Amino acid sequence: MKKYVCTICGYIYDEAAGSPDQGIAADTKWEDLPETWVCPICTAPKSMFNEVKEEVKEEAEEKEQKLENKLNLSSLEMSILCSNLAKGCEKQVLMDEMALFQKLADYFKAHAKKTVDPQFETLRTLVNENLSDIYPIASQTAKELNDRGSLRALVWSEKVSRIQSSLLDRLLKEGSDFIEKTNVYVCEICGYIYVGDEAPEICPVCKVPNFKLHKIERGQ
């Protein structure tokens, strides 16, 4: 029997146990759950669950190699990294350091190549590779170093990446129509993306009030 973990709240669906509180009998296989079934803890859909697998040594080594290959960041990635560091310094009232990181962020952004024809399939692949390969290694490293700040940031960013993957899936299926007649908001603290007419009262990921969720203007 298999187990599946909710990538949002961590709930594990065990086929052997089922989900008695939801009327799901023991020995009910994952594929036999109705498509309308949701996580009993956070109401996430089935698409937000991953099968729990034992990772063999060769797979772990392959993931580490992929991580090393991704350390050569583009100018845009460097800009994003420096911008995040600037925000971190601001929260710690390190204003001189904040200004320096922001200056670097602006420099790299000015030298980043503009995307003329965005390849959403490629973007979804990269996001999903980060989820399957990068986050597990980064989280394990943070745990070994007992770095609570990094662990919290990784939890936030992994959830945001899963939301990005879900939105990209929808974009590829429905086209841009699903955002044409509504608004898009992004949390400046954790990067959470919300598609809807009005921003939620608080960010569902990092819990900051909605004045931290900025509306993205058309053409940005």
Phi, psi and omega in degrees: 000149185253166176233148180227135185249138175285125183282354179265309185246349178093359178300139180248123173269117180257117181303325182294326183267333186069205177218079186306322182296338179257005181081017179265116185288157175301151180070019175275118182288154182305314183292344179272352175290140178297151181296341179274355180296142179228161178300130181290347181266307186242002179066022176292145179287172181301330182296344180267009179255147174237146176291138178277119182233149172280126182269125179277162185302318182298322179294320180296317180295322178296321179294320179297322179294320178297322179297316179299321181293338183266003182284347175275094187276148175284170179299321180294318178296321177295322178297316180296316180300312181293324177297318178295321178295323177297318179295322178297319178294322179299318180296333179264009180057039174258078192290323178295315179295322178301315182297321180293316179295323179293324177297318177296319179300316180295322180297309182294325178296321180294335182258006180280144178284135179281139179274114181276314182231087185298134179262095185292330176299316180295318180298316178298320178299317181294318179298316181291327176294320177299318181294320185274331188249316190275310184300318179300320180291315180297318180294319179296319179296317179296322178295317180297327180270357182055042181267091185294324179297315179294321179300317180295317179297322180293322177299313179300308187292328177293318178297318180296321179296324178292324176294318177300316180299317180296318179293323178294321176302315182293320180297318181290331180277318189256348187078186184283359183301327186289350176243358184293323186252022178216189183246160176237129180239144178231131177285125182285350180271308185246348180090006179305136180250127179237130177250116182173171184293317181233143179293147177296161182300320176225156176292125181295340183268303186254357171070018176281156179294161191288354175289350175272354176264111186264135178286131179272121181282150180302137179090353180285000000 
